[in-house]
Amino acid sequence: MKSLKVGIIGAGIAGLSCAHQLTLAGHKVVIFDKSHGVGGRMSHRNYEKWGADHGAQYFTAKDPLFAEEVQRWIQAGVASPWLGKIVSYTHGQIVDSDPTKKRYVGVPEMSSPAKYLAKNVVLELSQTITEITKINGYWEVSSKESGVLPHQFDFLICATPPAQAKNLIGKNSQNLQVMCSEVQMQPCWTFLAYLRNPLTLDFDGAFINDHIFSWIARDNTKPERSRYETWVAQANPAWSEEHLDLSHYEVEPLLIEAFQNLTGAECDLYQTHLWRYAKLENESQSNYGLDTQNQLALCGDWLRTSTVEGAWMSGFHLAKVLNRMYS
């Protein structure tokens, strides 16, 4: 078996899943990410007394391969079922969701499975990759923070949203550039609220059909979370798109008012976050993008479905193909 040196741009669940499988097969992997931690949208924010999952809210496991992975996460103590009461909420009317549907979360925070996958992988965080260059048959990468980085790779994988991947790939692969161009990702404004007094709402999470917010959840009902009353509310894609160019200061009063109108409560502390590439407009069956001639590849939830499972499966399948090719 030929041992590859692989660079992966993006430390979300897709990049980490791919890196994990490649590392198990004996390849040498380095992951770059502009953030100071791993997980991408599988994220959690901590404040002085409270915290909340401000990206992915939970995950399900439909595919047997991912179901096996989730069981490994549970056994490792980094994931657990979320037994909160989930409903649909329309014009004030509540309908319970399917009680047999199993939902899982990372513990003690949503990013824990990502940190678990990253344990045996070389990470270079706080590195915003701005350029990739092929020199003498090997890929080199440059970052905004450090310039040209001291690595050479046989293979390079972009595990970023399509708009970012397209900019990086540039003219290096026409086929992969086309794949990126054909995909539309929708944004999501997210509101995090801390309340001194618990809300009396009769649910822990709700899909909302007639409001600015399409989802709202009592984050502290998730296992191993803070005891403080914390809520996460995520705006629907259309509203988020309409308000995409607003600053946090401009959007905050709108989200505060929407939260109060929906719950009847004023929050004592709050934060906002914009996920510019949050949801795939139309589901894909691609799984990954691969240019063997130029030794470039793509993975990410946008090549499958906008879920934790979709992201993990994309990275997993790409790694399996590379492992077969170089075994």
C-alpha positions as CSV (number, residue, x, y, z in Angstrom):
1,M,0.0,0.0,0.0
2,K,1.2,3.5,-0.9
3,S,1.1,5.9,2.1
4,L,-0.3,9.2,1.0
5,K,0.3,12.6,2.4
6,V,-3.1,14.2,2.4
7,G,-4.0,17.8,3.2
8,I,-7.6,18.5,4.2
9,I,-9.0,22.1,4.2
10,G,-11.9,22.3,6.7
11,A,-12.2,20.7,10.2
12,G,-15.9,20.1,10.1
13,I,-17.4,16.7,10.5
14,A,-16.9,15.8,6.8
15,G,-13.2,16.6,6.8
16,L,-12.7,14.9,10.2
17,S,-14.6,11.8,9.1
18,C,-12.4,11.6,5.9
19,A,-9.2,12.2,7.9
20,H,-10.2,9.6,10.5
21,Q,-10.6,6.8,7.8
22,L,-7.5,7.8,5.9
23,T,-5.4,7.8,9.1
24,L,-6.8,4.3,10.1
25,A,-5.6,3.1,6.7
26,G,-2.0,4.4,7.3
27,H,-2.1,7.7,5.4
28,K,-0.6,10.9,6.8
29,V,-3.1,13.6,7.1
30,V,-3.0,17.3,8.1
31,I,-6.2,19.3,8.5
32,F,-6.3,23.1,8.2
33,D,-9.1,25.3,9.5
34,K,-9.6,29.0,10.0
35,S,-11.3,28.5,13.3
36,H,-9.6,27.9,16.7
37,G,-11.5,24.6,17.2
38,V,-12.9,21.7,15.2
39,G,-16.5,20.8,14.4
40,G,-17.7,23.5,11.9
41,R,-21.4,23.8,12.3
42,M,-21.3,21.1,14.9
43,S,-20.6,23.8,17.4
44,H,-21.2,25.0,20.9
45,R,-20.7,28.4,22.6
46,N,-19.7,28.8,26.2
47,Y,-20.3,31.9,28.3
48,E,-19.6,32.7,31.9
49,K,-22.6,30.8,33.3
50,W,-24.4,29.3,30.3
51,G,-23.8,27.9,26.9
52,A,-25.7,26.5,23.9
53,D,-25.3,24.5,20.7
54,H,-25.6,27.3,18.1
55,G,-25.1,25.2,15.0
56,A,-26.5,21.7,14.4
57,Q,-29.2,21.0,17.0
58,Y,-29.1,17.2,17.0
59,F,-28.5,14.4,14.6
60,T,-30.3,11.2,13.5
61,A,-28.8,8.0,12.2
62,K,-30.7,6.5,9.2
63,D,-27.8,4.8,7.4
64,P,-26.5,1.6,9.0
65,L,-22.9,2.8,8.6
66,F,-23.6,6.1,10.4
67,A,-25.7,4.3,13.0
68,E,-22.6,2.1,13.8
69,E,-20.5,5.3,14.1
70,V,-23.0,6.9,16.5
71,Q,-22.8,3.8,18.7
72,R,-19.0,4.2,18.8
73,W,-19.5,7.8,19.9
74,I,-21.9,6.8,22.6
75,Q,-19.5,4.1,23.9
76,A,-16.7,6.7,23.9
77,G,-18.9,9.0,26.0
78,V,-19.1,11.8,23.4
79,A,-22.7,11.4,22.3
80,S,-26.0,10.5,23.9
81,P,-29.7,10.3,23.0
82,W,-31.7,13.5,23.5
83,L,-35.0,12.6,25.0
84,G,-36.5,16.1,24.9
85,K,-40.1,16.6,23.8
86,I,-40.1,17.7,20.2
87,V,-43.2,19.2,18.5
88,S,-44.5,21.0,15.5
89,Y,-45.9,24.5,16.2
90,T,-48.3,26.2,13.8
91,H,-50.4,29.3,14.7
92,G,-50.1,28.4,18.4
93,Q,-51.2,24.8,17.9
94,I,-48.8,22.1,19.1
95,V,-48.6,18.7,17.5
96,D,-46.2,16.1,19.0
97,S,-43.6,14.7,16.7
98,D,-43.0,11.0,16.1
99,P,-42.0,9.6,19.6
100,T,-40.1,6.7,18.0
101,K,-37.6,8.9,16.2
102,K,-34.3,8.8,17.9
103,R,-32.3,12.1,18.2
104,Y,-28.7,12.3,19.4
105,V,-26.4,15.1,20.6
106,G,-22.8,15.5,21.4
107,V,-22.0,15.5,25.1
108,P,-21.1,17.5,27.0
109,E,-21.5,19.7,23.9
110,M,-22.3,19.2,20.3
111,S,-18.6,19.5,19.2
112,S,-17.6,16.5,21.3
113,P,-17.8,13.9,18.5
114,A,-15.7,16.1,16.2
115,K,-13.0,16.4,18.9
116,Y,-13.2,12.6,19.3
117,L,-12.5,12.1,15.5
118,A,-9.7,14.7,15.6
119,K,-7.7,12.9,18.4
120,N,-5.1,11.2,16.2
121,V,-5.1,13.8,13.4
122,V,-2.5,16.6,12.9
123,L,-4.4,19.9,13.1
124,E,-3.3,23.3,12.0
125,L,-6.0,25.7,13.4
126,S,-6.4,29.4,13.0
127,Q,-5.1,29.0,9.4
128,T,-7.3,30.5,6.7
129,I,-6.2,28.8,3.5
130,T,-6.3,31.3,0.7
131,E,-4.4,29.6,-2.1
132,I,-3.4,26.1,-3.3
133,T,-0.5,25.6,-5.7
134,K,0.9,22.5,-7.3
135,I,4.7,22.5,-7.5
136,N,6.8,19.5,-8.9
137,G,3.8,17.2,-8.5
138,Y,3.0,18.1,-4.9
139,W,0.3,20.4,-3.5
140,E,1.3,23.4,-1.3
141,V,-1.1,25.6,0.6
142,S,-0.9,29.3,1.7
143,S,-2.7,30.9,4.6
144,K,-3.7,34.5,5.3
145,E,-2.0,34.2,8.7
146,S,1.3,32.5,7.8
147,G,1.9,32.7,4.0
148,V,3.2,29.5,2.4
149,L,3.0,26.6,4.9
150,P,5.8,24.0,5.1
151,H,3.9,21.0,3.8
152,Q,3.8,19.1,0.5
153,F,0.8,16.8,-0.2
154,D,0.1,14.0,-2.7
155,F,-3.6,14.7,-2.5
156,L,-5.6,17.8,-1.4
157,I,-9.2,17.7,-0.2
158,C,-11.5,20.7,0.2
159,A,-14.0,20.0,3.0
160,T,-15.5,23.5,3.0
161,P,-18.8,25.0,1.7
162,P,-19.0,25.1,-2.1
163,A,-18.4,28.8,-2.6
164,Q,-15.2,28.6,-0.6
165,A,-14.1,25.4,-2.3
166,K,-14.7,27.0,-5.7
167,N,-12.5,29.9,-4.9
168,L,-9.7,27.7,-3.7
169,I,-9.8,25.2,-6.6
170,G,-9.9,28.0,-9.2
171,K,-8.6,26.7,-12.5
172,N,-6.9,23.6,-11.0
173,S,-10.0,21.4,-11.7
174,Q,-12.7,22.4,-14.1
175,N,-14.9,19.4,-13.1
176,L,-14.8,20.2,-9.4
177,Q,-15.3,23.9,-10.0
178,V,-18.5,23.0,-11.9
179,M,-19.7,20.8,-9.1
180,C,-19.3,23.8,-6.6
181,S,-21.0,26.2,-9.0
182,E,-24.1,24.0,-9.3
183,V,-24.9,24.0,-5.5
184,Q,-26.8,26.7,-3.6
185,M,-26.5,26.9,0.2
186,Q,-29.0,28.9,2.3
187,P,-28.0,31.0,5.3
188,C,-29.3,30.9,8.9
189,W,-29.4,33.7,11.5
190,T,-29.2,32.1,14.9
191,F,-30.3,33.6,18.3
192,L,-29.1,32.4,21.6
193,A,-30.9,33.4,24.8
194,Y,-30.2,33.0,28.5
195,L,-33.2,33.5,30.9
196,R,-33.0,33.7,34.7
197,N,-36.5,32.1,35.0
198,P,-37.5,29.0,33.1
199,L,-40.1,29.3,30.3
200,T,-43.4,27.5,30.8
201,L,-43.5,26.2,27.2
202,D,-44.7,22.6,27.0
203,F,-41.9,21.4,24.7
204,D,-38.1,21.2,24.5
205,G,-37.8,21.7,20.8
206,A,-40.2,22.9,18.1
207,F,-40.4,23.1,14.3
208,I,-42.2,26.3,13.6
209,N,-44.2,26.8,10.5
210,D,-45.5,30.4,10.6
211,H,-42.8,32.6,12.1
212,I,-39.4,34.2,11.5
213,F,-37.9,31.2,13.5
214,S,-38.2,27.8,11.9
215,W,-36.7,26.0,15.0
216,I,-36.5,26.8,18.7
217,A,-35.1,24.6,21.4
218,R,-34.5,24.5,25.2
219,D,-30.8,23.7,25.0
220,N,-30.4,22.9,28.7
221,T,-32.6,19.8,28.4
222,K,-29.9,18.1,26.4
223,P,-27.8,15.6,28.4
224,E,-24.8,16.9,30.5
225,R,-25.7,20.6,29.7
226,S,-25.7,23.6,32.1
227,R,-28.7,23.8,34.5
228,Y,-29.3,27.4,33.4
229,E,-32.3,28.1,31.1
230,T,-30.9,28.6,27.6
231,W,-32.7,28.7,24.3
232,V,-31.6,28.5,20.7
233,A,-33.8,30.0,17.9
234,Q,-32.9,29.6,14.3
235,A,-34.4,31.9,11.6
236,N,-35.9,30.3,8.5
237,P,-33.8,30.4,5.3
238,A,-36.0,33.0,3.5
239,W,-35.8,35.5,6.4
240,S,-32.1,34.8,6.8
241,E,-31.5,35.4,3.1
242,E,-33.5,38.6,3.2
243,H,-31.4,39.9,6.1
244,L,-28.1,38.4,5.1
245,D,-26.3,41.7,4.7
246,L,-27.3,43.1,8.1
247,S,-24.7,43.4,10.8
248,H,-25.2,41.7,14.2
249,Y,-26.1,45.0,15.7
250,E,-28.8,45.6,13.1
251,V,-30.3,42.1,13.3
252,E,-30.3,41.7,17.1
253,P,-33.4,43.9,17.8
254,L,-35.4,42.0,15.2
255,L,-34.5,38.6,16.7
256,I,-35.1,39.8,20.2
257,E,-38.5,41.0,19.3
258,A,-39.3,37.8,17.4
259,F,-38.2,35.7,20.4
260,Q,-40.3,37.7,22.8
261,N,-43.4,37.5,20.5
262,L,-43.0,33.7,20.2
263,T,-42.3,32.9,23.8
264,G,-43.8,35.8,25.8
265,A,-40.5,36.2,27.6
266,E,-37.7,38.7,27.6
267,C,-34.2,37.2,27.6
268,D,-31.7,38.4,30.1
269,L,-28.6,37.7,28.0
270,Y,-28.3,37.0,24.3
271,Q,-26.0,36.4,21.4
272,T,-26.4,36.1,17.6
273,H,-24.6,34.1,14.9
274,L,-24.8,34.0,11.2
275,W,-24.3,30.7,9.4
276,R,-23.7,31.9,5.9
277,Y,-23.7,28.4,4.4
278,A,-26.2,26.5,6.6
279,K,-28.5,24.4,4.5
280,L,-28.4,22.8,1.1
281,E,-31.2,24.1,-1.1
282,N,-31.7,20.8,-2.9
283,E,-30.4,17.4,-1.7
284,S,-27.6,15.8,-3.7
285,Q,-26.6,12.2,-4.3
286,S,-22.9,13.0,-5.2
287,N,-21.4,12.1,-1.9
288,Y,-18.0,13.5,-2.9
289,G,-16.1,15.1,-5.8
290,L,-12.9,13.5,-7.1
291,D,-10.4,14.6,-9.7
292,T,-7.8,11.8,-9.8
293,Q,-5.8,13.4,-12.6
294,N,-5.2,16.5,-10.5
295,Q,-5.2,14.8,-7.2
296,L,-8.0,17.0,-5.8
297,A,-11.2,16.1,-4.1
298,L,-14.3,17.6,-2.4
299,C,-16.4,16.4,0.6
300,G,-19.0,18.0,2.7
301,D,-22.7,17.9,3.7
302,W,-23.5,19.9,0.6
303,L,-22.6,16.9,-1.5
304,R,-25.3,14.8,0.2
305,T,-27.7,16.3,2.8
306,S,-27.4,19.2,5.2
307,T,-27.1,17.0,8.3
308,V,-24.4,15.6,10.5
309,E,-25.0,12.2,9.0
310,G,-24.7,13.7,5.5
311,A,-21.4,15.3,6.3
312,W,-20.0,12.2,8.0
313,M,-21.1,9.9,5.1
314,S,-19.5,12.2,2.5
315,G,-16.1,12.2,4.2
316,F,-16.4,8.4,4.9
317,H,-17.1,7.5,1.3
318,L,-14.4,9.7,-0.1
319,A,-11.8,8.2,2.2
320,K,-12.9,4.6,1.3
321,V,-12.5,5.4,-2.4
322,L,-9.0,6.8,-1.8
323,N,-8.1,3.9,0.3
324,R,-9.1,1.5,-2.4
325,M,-7.2,3.5,-5.1
326,Y,-4.0,3.4,-3.1
327,S,-4.1,0.0,-1.5
